[in-house]
Amino acid sequence: MADWDLETDVLVVGFGGAGACAAIEARETGAEVLVLDRFGGGGATAISGGVFYAGGGTDIQREAGVEDEPEAMYAYLHQEVQGVVSDETLRDFCASSVENLRWLVQRGVPFQASLCPVKTSYPTDDYFLYYSGNEGFSPYRDTAKPAPRGHRAVGRSLPGRNFYEPLRASALRVGVQARYHARASALITDDEGRVLGAEVQQIPGGFWAWWHGRLEATAIKVVNYNPGFARRLRAWGRSVAARRARTLRIRARRGVVLSAGGFIYNREMVKAHAAPYRRGMPLGTAGCSGEGIQLGQSVGGAVAMMDRVSAWRFLNPPEAFVRGVLVNREGRRYVNESLYGAAVGEAMVDHNDGVGMLVIDESIKAAARAQVGRGKTQWFQTAPTLLNLRVNCRRADDVAALARLCKCPAEAIGETIEVYNDAADSGGDDPFGKELRQPLKPPYYVINCGIASKAWPLPTLTLGGLVVDEGGGEVKREDGAVIPGLYAAGRTAVGVCSRQYVSGLSIADCVYSGRRAGRSAASQG
């Protein structure tokens, strides 16, 4: 065995939300910790909405006058999680929610008890506690008492950076060592398969490290508007890394924690595991390339839920849009349009070939325009609404014209409108449980919001990853045995949100699984 360039107790690969939590927990458990990041740290957490899903009676909930219990949180999430983790693990996740929020607050993550008075996909900067999932809708509310559990970090617009930076600062303050622009390229094992450390490619500090980070930071800013340019910037960054990086061998005496995000930016992996979602808009950073998952697989790690992708088709705001009907290629409705965006996106992509034609009328169109704007919605909600109303909203004077625009049978969509209108007029039950309804009257308008829509891109992120032991976060082999010395957390691993996603659940799982892996790794040796 060649000499090691560096040694530590716990090596954390990926310094995003999960990696920061793993590093802090391992260090506070008494281990020497070194954390690596391909760029400058933060990962997808730092560019997110900074929402932490927490309940059971958090300090923030109580301050806002919200009553909640761990059992109510469990009853709701049990419907969303659908067995992706054991009931025991889900109960522990819910039972530890209050303490995990306090843990974040103690490390400087800012929260506030301003309760959003309306249901929305994401609140304005006046509110930082809101209903971030499907809690208030049937059938979820029928078996679980609803409560707002979306705890948004205080800050403007998308304050993921405000969530992440206090964690980074806490990690460094307690003595975690960090190396940036450092990519783990291989795991090193002994003859018995125990993970001993990693081979790392690091760009030395200086101009080229700065330039490598600047290219990725710029790509993140422009990717939604000019994805081709973003791809060129990232290709340039990879070239810099290939030419300037130096190889290091780092020993991890107690364990390696993989927390390098998902794989939405590895388009070949998406094609192989979740091909229907490849047409969606990737959401994350270039670090979400699946390399953490591939590292685990390289030493025998099993994967699961790799076909699970969260596709966010938020119709609210504007609230008016959910009063319309979303139809498929057959002209039939297929989902409660009021539901959380991931539930709508799943129904659209998994079961309707990514087709989504939103049918509204003149009154809904006018209301939608009035419901967005300064002080009413975030800019990233206002812009697509106005854009779609202007360039992606086509008029149909009757059902025959509507069918032509939707490219569906006239008889079918005519029946869909008739059934919907009759129920809305009479107050009868909606087959999908929607309450916000109104009869649709000609002229109709059609907005293409399917996965292939150019005017309304569908954001996507991966949810599957390495299979881990739910007690300690160790990566498991196909036969169920754990790989000694290897752990995984966050979107590199299968976790609470790997079956279905609601806002804040991924970051909450990053905290839960990150702390678990860090604590478990540090206790070895």
Backbone torsions as a table, in degrees:
resi	resn	phi	psi	omega
1	MET	NA	128.4	179.8
2	ALA	-67.8	160.2	-179.6
3	ASP	-64.1	152.1	175.1
4	TRP	-87.1	142.7	174.8
5	ASP	-82.4	-33.2	179.8
6	LEU	-143.9	156.0	174.5
7	GLU	-135.8	149.7	176.2
8	THR	-155.2	171.8	175.1
9	ASP	-79.7	-53.0	-177.5
10	VAL	-123.7	127.2	176.9
11	LEU	-107.3	122.1	179.9
12	VAL	-107.0	123.6	-178.9
13	VAL	-101.3	103.4	-177.7
14	GLY	111.7	116.6	-175.7
15	PHE	-110.9	49.9	171.6
16	GLY	-94.6	-150.4	-177.7
17	GLY	-62.7	-50.5	-179.1
18	ALA	-65.7	-42.3	-179.3
19	GLY	-64.4	-40.0	178.4
20	ALA	-63.2	-43.3	179.9
21	CYS	-65.8	-40.9	177.9
22	ALA	-63.0	-43.0	-178.4
23	ALA	-64.8	-45.1	179.8
24	ILE	-61.7	-47.3	-177.3
25	GLU	-63.7	-42.7	179.8
26	ALA	-64.3	-41.6	-179.6
27	ARG	-66.6	-42.5	-179.0
28	GLU	-72.7	-15.8	173.9
29	THR	-82.9	-10.2	174.1
30	GLY	114.4	5.8	-177.1
31	ALA	-93.5	153.6	167.9
32	GLU	-79.0	133.4	-171.3
33	VAL	-131.2	133.8	172.0
34	LEU	-123.5	130.0	-179.9
35	VAL	-118.1	139.4	-180.0
36	LEU	-112.7	150.3	171.5
37	ASP	-145.7	139.3	-179.2
38	ARG	-64.0	-25.5	-178.9
39	PHE	-126.0	-124.7	-176.4
40	GLY	-109.0	14.4	-179.2
41	GLY	90.8	159.8	177.0
42	GLY	111.1	-46.2	179.7
43	GLY	55.4	-154.2	-178.9
44	ALA	-66.3	-28.2	179.8
45	THR	-57.9	-42.7	-174.3
46	ALA	-70.4	-20.3	178.8
47	ILE	-106.6	11.3	-177.4
48	SER	-89.1	-176.9	175.5
49	GLY	-77.1	-2.4	176.3
50	GLY	65.8	33.9	-177.7
51	VAL	-98.0	130.2	178.7
52	PHE	-114.1	118.2	-178.6
53	TYR	-82.2	115.8	-176.6
54	ALA	-146.3	147.2	-179.5
55	GLY	-160.4	-162.6	-178.5
56	GLY	84.8	9.1	179.9
57	GLY	102.4	50.0	178.4
58	THR	-67.8	163.1	178.0
59	ASP	-59.5	-37.4	179.5
60	ILE	-67.7	-43.3	177.4
61	GLN	-59.7	-46.3	-177.7
62	ARG	-64.1	-40.3	178.8
63	GLU	-63.2	-32.1	178.7
64	ALA	-84.1	-0.2	-179.6
65	GLY	80.2	19.9	-178.2
66	VAL	-94.3	129.9	175.3
67	GLU	-97.1	130.9	179.8
68	ASP	-154.3	155.2	179.4
69	GLU	-135.7	151.3	177.9
70	PRO	-54.8	-35.9	-178.0
71	GLU	-68.0	-35.5	177.3
72	ALA	-68.7	-40.4	176.2
73	MET	-61.9	-44.1	178.4
74	TYR	-62.9	-43.8	-178.2
75	ALA	-62.0	-36.8	177.1
76	TYR	-72.0	-52.1	-176.0
77	LEU	-65.1	-28.0	177.6
78	HIS	-58.4	-33.3	178.0
79	GLN	-73.3	-34.1	-179.6
80	GLU	-80.3	-43.0	-174.0
81	VAL	-69.3	-35.3	174.5
82	GLN	53.9	41.2	172.4
83	GLY	81.4	10.5	-178.9
84	VAL	-67.0	-27.4	167.6
85	VAL	-123.3	162.6	-178.7
86	SER	-66.1	157.3	176.2
87	ASP	-59.6	-35.8	179.4
88	GLU	-62.4	-43.6	179.9
89	THR	-67.6	-41.9	179.0
90	LEU	-62.9	-40.9	177.3
91	ARG	-63.0	-39.7	178.5
92	ASP	-66.4	-40.2	176.7
93	PHE	-57.3	-45.1	-179.7
94	CYS	-71.1	-41.6	-178.3
95	ALA	-65.8	-29.3	-178.5
96	SER	-92.2	1.6	-174.3
97	SER	-61.8	-44.9	-179.4
98	VAL	-61.7	-45.1	-178.7
99	GLU	-67.9	-37.4	179.7
100	ASN	-65.3	-36.9	176.6
101	LEU	-66.0	-42.5	177.4
102	ARG	-61.9	-39.1	178.5
103	TRP	-59.3	-42.4	178.0
104	LEU	-66.1	-44.1	179.9
105	VAL	-61.2	-42.3	179.2
106	GLN	-61.4	-23.4	179.3
107	ARG	-100.1	13.6	169.6
108	GLY	95.6	1.3	178.9
109	VAL	-71.8	124.0	-173.3
110	PRO	-87.8	128.6	173.5
111	PHE	-127.8	165.9	-176.8
112	GLN	-150.0	147.0	-173.8
113	ALA	-95.8	39.3	176.4
114	SER	-91.8	111.0	-172.0
115	LEU	-87.0	125.9	179.0
116	CYS	-70.7	127.9	-174.0
117	PRO	-81.6	-8.6	-177.1
118	VAL	-127.5	158.3	175.0
119	LYS	-80.2	126.0	179.8
120	THR	-151.0	160.7	177.9
121	SER	-70.4	-27.2	-179.6
122	TYR	-163.8	130.0	-173.5
123	PRO	-79.2	166.8	173.0
124	THR	-72.9	177.4	-176.5
125	ASP	-74.5	6.4	175.5
126	ASP	-88.0	-14.2	-170.6
127	TYR	-133.5	144.3	-176.0
128	PHE	-135.7	10.2	171.3
129	LEU	-136.7	127.3	-175.0
130	TYR	-157.3	167.2	173.8
131	TYR	-76.1	105.4	-172.1
132	SER	-99.9	2.6	179.8
133	GLY	-133.6	-141.4	-178.3
134	ASN	-104.6	21.1	-171.2
135	GLU	-55.4	-36.5	-173.7
136	GLY	-88.9	2.1	-176.3
137	PHE	-107.4	153.7	170.9
138	SER	-75.9	145.5	4.3
139	PRO	-88.8	-0.2	-173.6
140	TYR	-61.0	-44.2	-175.9
141	ARG	-72.7	-15.5	-178.1
142	ASP	-69.9	-25.2	-178.2
143	THR	-121.8	-3.1	-178.5
144	ALA	-140.9	124.6	179.5
145	LYS	-62.8	122.7	-177.0
146	PRO	-69.3	149.7	173.0
147	ALA	-157.7	145.4	174.8
148	PRO	-72.1	124.8	-176.4
149	ARG	-127.5	2.2	177.0
150	GLY	-81.3	101.9	179.2
151	HIS	-95.3	104.0	-176.2
152	ARG	-91.3	130.1	176.8
153	ALA	-59.6	141.5	-178.0
154	VAL	-68.8	131.3	-179.9
155	GLY	160.6	172.6	-178.0
156	ARG	-89.7	147.8	174.2
157	SER	57.5	-110.4	-179.5
158	LEU	-109.9	91.3	-170.1
159	PRO	-88.2	39.2	177.3
160	GLY	-57.8	-34.7	178.3
161	ARG	-62.8	-35.5	178.9
162	ASN	-69.4	-26.1	174.4
163	PHE	-75.2	-44.2	-172.1
164	TYR	-77.2	-46.3	-170.5
165	GLU	-58.4	-39.5	175.4
166	PRO	-60.7	-32.6	177.8
167	LEU	-69.7	-43.1	176.2
168	ARG	-58.5	-48.3	-178.5
169	ALA	-61.1	-39.6	179.0
170	SER	-64.3	-42.6	179.2
171	ALA	-60.2	-47.0	-179.1
172	LEU	-67.4	-35.9	-178.5
173	ARG	-64.8	-36.1	-178.5
174	VAL	-86.1	1.0	173.0
175	GLY	107.8	9.5	174.4
176	VAL	-68.2	134.1	175.8
177	GLN	-93.4	138.8	-177.9
178	ALA	-124.7	139.7	172.5
179	ARG	-125.4	120.7	-177.7
180	TYR	-99.0	164.3	-177.2
181	HIS	53.6	39.6	-177.7
182	ALA	-124.7	116.3	-176.1
183	ARG	-109.0	122.7	174.8
184	ALA	-74.1	115.4	-175.1
185	SER	-99.5	-18.3	179.2
186	ALA	-161.9	150.1	171.7
187	LEU	-94.7	146.6	-179.7
188	ILE	-110.7	128.0	-177.4
189	THR	-124.4	162.9	172.3
190	ASP	-92.4	-175.9	-175.4
191	ASP	-65.7	-20.0	-179.1
192	GLU	-95.9	1.8	176.2
193	GLY	92.3	4.6	177.1
194	ARG	-74.8	137.0	178.2
195	VAL	-79.2	122.3	-176.8
196	LEU	-101.3	-24.5	-176.3
197	GLY	171.1	-155.7	-175.6
198	ALA	-147.4	151.1	169.2
199	GLU	-92.8	133.3	-170.1
200	VAL	-130.0	139.2	174.3
201	GLN	-107.3	112.2	-177.2
202	GLN	-120.4	133.6	172.1
203	ILE	-81.8	120.6	180.0
204	PRO	-59.0	151.3	178.8
205	GLY	-58.8	151.2	-178.2
206	GLY	131.4	-158.7	-173.9
207	PHE	-57.6	-47.3	-173.5
208	TRP	-67.8	-34.5	174.6
209	ALA	-65.1	-43.9	178.3
210	TRP	-61.4	-45.2	-177.9
211	TRP	-65.3	-39.3	176.3
212	HIS	-58.2	-44.6	178.6
213	GLY	-69.5	-37.4	-179.5
214	ARG	-65.8	-38.3	178.8
215	LEU	-61.8	-43.5	-180.0
216	GLU	-70.0	-41.1	179.5
217	ALA	-60.5	-40.0	178.4
218	THR	-68.7	-40.2	178.9
219	ALA	-60.3	-40.5	179.0
220	ILE	-61.2	-39.0	-177.3
221	LYS	-70.8	-32.7	-172.3
222	VAL	-103.7	-9.1	-169.6
223	VAL	-60.2	-35.0	-178.5
224	ASN	-72.5	-20.3	-175.3
225	TYR	-106.1	-30.9	-179.2
226	ASN	-144.5	75.3	-175.7
227	PRO	-61.1	-31.2	178.3
228	GLY	-63.3	-43.6	177.9
229	PHE	-64.5	-40.0	178.6
230	ALA	-62.0	-40.2	178.3
231	ARG	-62.7	-39.4	178.8
232	ARG	-66.0	-40.5	177.4
233	LEU	-61.2	-42.2	-178.1
234	ARG	-71.4	-34.5	174.7
235	ALA	-62.8	-40.1	176.3
236	TRP	-61.6	-43.1	178.4
237	GLY	-62.2	-41.3	177.8
238	ARG	-63.3	-37.5	178.0
239	SER	-64.2	-41.7	177.2
240	VAL	-59.8	-45.8	-178.6
241	ALA	-63.8	-41.4	-178.4
242	ALA	-63.9	-35.6	-175.3
243	ARG	-87.8	-28.3	-170.0
244	ARG	-107.9	-15.1	-174.8
245	ALA	-73.9	149.0	175.2
246	ARG	-114.5	148.0	-176.3
247	THR	-88.5	132.0	175.0
248	LEU	-125.8	146.4	172.2
249	ARG	-112.7	118.8	-174.5
250	ILE	-115.3	123.3	178.6
251	ARG	-88.1	137.4	175.1
252	ALA	-117.9	103.4	-172.5
253	ARG	-64.8	-31.8	-177.1
254	ARG	-108.7	-30.0	178.8
255	GLY	167.2	162.0	175.7
256	VAL	-113.4	131.6	177.0
257	VAL	-109.3	121.7	176.4
258	LEU	-92.9	116.0	-179.5
259	SER	-142.7	56.2	-171.7
260	ALA	-104.4	21.7	175.7
261	GLY	82.7	-172.4	-178.1
262	GLY	-90.0	-150.0	-174.5
263	PHE	-134.9	24.8	-175.2
264	ILE	-64.0	-24.9	179.3
265	TYR	-93.0	4.9	169.3
266	ASN	-98.8	92.8	-171.1
267	ARG	-67.0	-26.3	176.7
268	GLU	-70.7	-39.4	176.6
269	MET	-65.8	-40.9	177.5
270	VAL	-61.6	-43.3	178.9
271	LYS	-61.4	-39.8	-177.2
272	ALA	-72.5	-36.1	-172.1
273	HIS	-108.0	-28.7	-173.7
274	ALA	-144.3	54.2	-173.2
275	ALA	-53.9	-38.6	-179.6
276	PRO	-59.6	-20.7	-176.9
277	TYR	-94.9	-1.3	-175.9
278	ARG	-64.0	-24.1	179.4
279	ARG	-78.0	-9.8	-179.4
280	GLY	-76.0	171.4	179.3
281	MET	-89.1	117.5	-179.9
282	PRO	-61.0	139.8	180.0
283	LEU	-122.5	116.3	-179.4
284	GLY	151.1	-152.7	177.7
285	THR	-122.3	172.7	177.3
286	ALA	-62.0	-20.0	175.9
287	GLY	-68.7	-16.8	177.2
288	CYS	-82.5	59.5	-172.6
289	SER	-110.0	5.0	177.6
290	GLY	80.4	4.9	-174.8
291	GLU	-68.5	-32.1	176.1
292	GLY	-64.7	-42.4	177.8
293	ILE	-63.9	-43.7	-179.2
294	GLN	-65.4	-35.2	175.1
295	LEU	-60.2	-45.1	178.3
296	GLY	-62.9	-41.6	178.6
297	GLN	-64.3	-32.5	-176.3
298	SER	-63.8	-20.3	178.7
299	VAL	-113.8	20.7	173.5
300	GLY	100.6	7.1	-179.4
301	GLY	-68.2	138.4	177.7
302	ALA	-86.6	152.1	177.0
303	VAL	-122.6	159.3	177.4
304	ALA	-154.8	162.7	177.6
305	MET	58.7	26.9	-177.1
306	MET	-70.2	-16.8	177.5
307	ASP	-87.3	-3.7	-176.7
308	ARG	-86.9	120.4	178.9
309	VAL	-131.9	135.4	175.2
310	SER	-89.1	119.9	178.6
311	ALA	-115.5	119.7	-169.1
312	TRP	-100.6	99.0	172.4
313	ARG	-106.1	83.8	178.4
314	PHE	-82.2	121.2	176.1
315	LEU	-96.4	-16.3	-179.4
316	ASN	-124.6	119.5	8.9
317	PRO	-84.1	159.5	-0.7
318	PRO	-76.5	144.0	-179.0
319	GLU	-58.2	-28.8	-178.6
320	ALA	-59.5	-34.6	-176.7
321	PHE	-58.9	-34.8	-176.5
322	VAL	-72.2	-9.0	175.7
323	ARG	-80.3	-11.7	174.7
324	GLY	-83.5	-169.6	179.7
325	VAL	-124.7	139.4	177.2
326	LEU	-102.8	121.4	-174.8
327	VAL	-121.0	158.9	179.9
328	ASN	-99.8	-167.1	-177.1
329	ARG	-66.4	-21.2	178.1
330	GLU	-89.7	-0.2	-179.3
331	GLY	80.1	18.4	-177.3
332	ARG	-110.0	145.1	171.1
333	ARG	-69.5	155.2	-180.0
334	TYR	-144.1	4.5	-176.8
335	VAL	-161.5	156.6	169.1
336	ASN	-72.9	111.7	-174.9
337	GLU	-63.5	-15.3	-179.7
338	SER	-80.9	-15.4	-171.9
339	LEU	-64.2	164.6	175.2
340	TYR	-54.4	145.5	-172.3
341	GLY	-56.0	-34.2	179.6
342	ALA	-69.0	-33.8	177.1
343	ALA	-68.7	-39.7	176.5
344	VAL	-65.6	-44.6	-179.9
345	GLY	-63.2	-39.5	178.0
346	GLU	-62.3	-46.9	179.3
347	ALA	-61.1	-37.5	-178.1
348	MET	-68.2	-49.3	-171.6
349	VAL	-86.0	-45.5	-175.9
350	ASP	-71.4	-31.7	-170.6
351	HIS	-121.5	-6.2	-176.9
352	ASN	-137.1	28.0	173.3
353	ASP	56.3	29.1	177.3
354	GLY	75.8	9.7	-177.5
355	VAL	-88.3	130.8	175.6
356	GLY	-149.2	107.2	178.1
357	MET	-113.2	112.2	-179.1
358	LEU	-88.5	119.4	-179.2
359	VAL	-103.1	122.2	178.4
360	ILE	-129.4	-177.4	176.0
361	ASP	-131.4	-172.9	-174.2
362	GLU	-60.5	-42.3	-177.5
363	SER	-68.4	-38.7	178.0
364	ILE	-67.0	-41.2	179.1
365	LYS	-59.7	-44.8	-179.9
366	ALA	-66.8	-41.1	179.9
367	ALA	-65.4	-39.6	179.9
368	ALA	-61.3	-43.1	-179.8
369	ARG	-63.2	-37.6	-177.5
370	ALA	-75.1	-21.0	-173.8
371	GLN	-88.5	-4.1	179.3
372	VAL	-119.2	154.5	179.5
373	GLY	137.8	-174.2	-175.4
374	ARG	-55.4	126.5	178.0
375	GLY	81.1	-10.1	-178.7
376	LYS	-103.6	-34.8	-177.6
377	THR	-145.5	162.3	173.6
378	GLN	-72.0	157.1	-177.5
379	TRP	-59.7	-35.4	-177.8
380	PHE	-77.0	-6.1	170.2
381	GLN	-97.5	-37.4	-179.9
382	THR	-66.2	-48.2	-173.5
383	ALA	-58.7	-51.3	-179.3
384	PRO	-67.0	-31.2	178.1
385	THR	-63.3	-50.6	-179.2
386	LEU	-65.4	-39.2	178.4
387	LEU	-61.8	-45.9	-178.2
388	ASN	-68.7	-36.1	177.2
389	LEU	-66.4	-27.7	-177.4
390	ARG	-89.3	-45.1	-171.0
391	VAL	-115.4	-7.3	-175.1
392	ASN	-128.9	30.2	-176.2
393	CYS	-128.7	102.6	-173.3
394	ARG	-105.2	139.0	-174.1
395	ARG	-89.0	142.1	174.1
396	ALA	-133.7	120.6	-175.3
397	ASP	-77.8	-17.9	178.9
398	ASP	-152.5	179.2	-176.8
399	VAL	-64.0	-37.3	179.9
400	ALA	-61.8	-43.9	178.5
401	ALA	-68.3	-36.1	177.5
402	LEU	-61.3	-43.4	179.3
403	ALA	-61.9	-39.3	179.4
404	ARG	-65.3	-41.3	179.3
405	LEU	-66.1	-37.7	-178.9
406	CYS	-85.5	-8.9	-178.4
407	LYS	55.5	48.8	-178.7
408	CYS	-136.9	166.9	179.6
409	PRO	-63.0	132.5	-179.6
410	ALA	-62.4	-39.4	-179.0
411	GLU	-62.5	-40.8	-177.4
412	ALA	-68.2	-48.3	-177.0
413	ILE	-72.0	-29.9	174.5
414	GLY	-62.5	-42.5	178.1
415	GLU	-65.6	-39.9	178.4
416	THR	-58.8	-46.9	179.6
417	ILE	-64.8	-41.9	-178.0
418	GLU	-63.9	-47.2	-179.8
419	VAL	-63.1	-42.2	-179.7
420	TYR	-63.7	-45.1	-179.1
421	ASN	-65.0	-42.0	-179.6
422	ASP	-60.6	-44.0	-179.7
423	ALA	-67.9	-39.4	179.1
424	ALA	-66.1	-40.3	178.9
425	ASP	-64.2	-43.5	-173.4
426	SER	-88.1	-12.8	-174.7
427	GLY	78.2	16.9	179.6
428	GLY	-71.3	169.6	-177.7
429	ASP	-68.0	139.1	173.8
430	ASP	-86.4	135.2	-177.8
431	PRO	-61.7	-19.7	179.5
432	PHE	-107.6	5.1	175.5
433	GLY	81.6	16.1	-178.4
434	LYS	-79.8	140.1	-179.9
435	GLU	-104.4	-32.7	-179.4
436	LEU	-81.6	96.5	-175.6
437	ARG	-137.3	155.8	169.2
438	GLN	-157.3	149.4	179.2
439	PRO	-61.6	141.4	178.2
440	LEU	-96.2	130.0	-176.1
441	LYS	-123.3	142.4	176.8
442	PRO	-66.7	149.6	3.4
443	PRO	-74.8	146.7	177.3
444	TYR	-93.9	162.5	174.3
445	TYR	-133.5	142.6	-177.3
446	VAL	-120.3	128.7	175.3
447	ILE	-116.6	121.3	177.3
448	ASN	-79.0	110.8	179.4
449	CYS	-120.5	23.3	177.5
450	GLY	-71.8	177.1	-175.1
451	ILE	-65.4	-24.1	-179.0
452	ALA	-92.3	2.4	-178.3
453	SER	-64.2	128.8	177.6
454	LYS	-81.8	-31.8	-178.6
455	ALA	-80.0	-23.4	-177.3
456	TRP	-133.6	75.4	-177.6
457	PRO	-58.4	149.6	-178.5
458	LEU	-103.2	107.1	-179.6
459	PRO	-66.0	140.9	-178.3
460	THR	-138.3	146.6	171.6
461	LEU	-147.3	149.0	-176.5
462	THR	-84.0	152.0	-175.6
463	LEU	-120.8	-17.7	-177.4
464	GLY	-86.8	174.2	-179.7
465	GLY	174.8	-153.1	-178.6
466	LEU	-71.5	140.5	175.8
467	VAL	-78.1	130.1	-178.0
468	VAL	-124.9	155.6	171.4
469	ASP	-69.0	126.3	-173.9
470	GLU	-74.1	-10.1	177.6
471	GLY	-84.0	-39.1	-175.0
472	GLY	-130.1	-5.6	178.4
473	GLY	84.0	9.6	177.2
474	GLU	-68.5	141.0	176.9
475	VAL	-71.7	137.9	-176.6
476	LYS	-107.1	151.6	173.1
477	ARG	-85.8	174.3	178.5
478	GLU	-59.2	-32.0	-178.9
479	ASP	-83.0	1.1	177.5
480	GLY	94.5	-11.1	178.1
481	ALA	-74.6	148.6	179.8
482	VAL	-85.4	152.8	175.4
483	ILE	-89.7	112.7	-177.0
484	PRO	-58.6	134.0	174.9
485	GLY	84.2	5.5	-177.3
486	LEU	-127.5	131.8	-178.3
487	TYR	-133.1	160.1	177.5
488	ALA	-145.6	152.4	-177.3
489	ALA	-153.6	166.2	179.6
490	GLY	66.8	-149.6	-176.0
491	ARG	-77.2	-0.9	170.2
492	THR	-75.8	-17.2	-175.9
493	ALA	-121.1	158.2	169.2
494	VAL	-70.1	130.7	-177.9
495	GLY	-146.0	-164.8	-173.6
496	VAL	-57.5	-35.7	-175.3
497	CYS	-96.5	12.3	-172.9
498	SER	-76.0	-12.9	175.4
499	ARG	-96.1	-43.6	179.4
500	GLN	-148.3	152.9	-170.6
501	TYR	-120.4	135.4	164.8
502	VAL	-130.3	153.6	-172.3
503	SER	-57.4	128.9	179.0
504	GLY	96.2	-15.5	-174.6
505	LEU	-73.2	-32.6	179.0
506	SER	-68.7	-46.6	178.7
507	ILE	-63.6	-38.8	177.7
508	ALA	-61.8	-39.2	177.3
509	ASP	-69.8	-34.0	175.0
510	CYS	-59.6	-42.7	178.9
511	VAL	-67.0	-48.5	-177.3
512	TYR	-63.3	-52.4	-176.3
513	SER	-74.9	-32.2	177.8
514	GLY	-64.9	-47.4	177.9
515	ARG	-62.0	-41.6	179.5
516	ARG	-59.8	-48.8	-178.4
517	ALA	-66.0	-43.2	179.8
518	GLY	-62.6	-43.1	179.8
519	ARG	-64.7	-43.4	-177.8
520	SER	-66.9	-44.7	-179.9
521	ALA	-63.3	-42.2	-177.2
522	ALA	-66.5	-24.5	-177.1
523	SER	-81.7	-4.5	-179.2
524	GLN	-84.5	161.5	172.7
525	GLY	77.8	NA	NA
